[in-house]
Amino acid sequence: METMIKSCFSELDKEISPYLLDREGDILDRLSLALKKYLEFAKNNPHMYQLLFAKKYAHIREELVTAEDSDSSGFANLKKAIEEGTFRKDLYF
């Protein structure tokens, strides 16, 4: 099961990370595109999404994220993009 979940995370990362890492695009546009790809992934891959986020597998997911969260994971890329946007004064309402 762990191998399957790793594979699903890898597939999700491939979908969203290119938008998060594209430093030439506006941060809000990049986050919007990444969210769109995330939602498309969930819709088009319901079984993978279930493996990734179902309560039933939370213990496996938590171990994987803790053990293998590198600077290149989709979560790490999302965190970087959010941090990038945090320092832009024009994003505050």
Summary of the structure (lengths in Angstrom):
residues: 93
radius of gyration: 14.2
end to end distance: 43.8
largest distance: 44.2
contacts: 233
relative contact order: 0.19
helix: 82%
strand: 0%
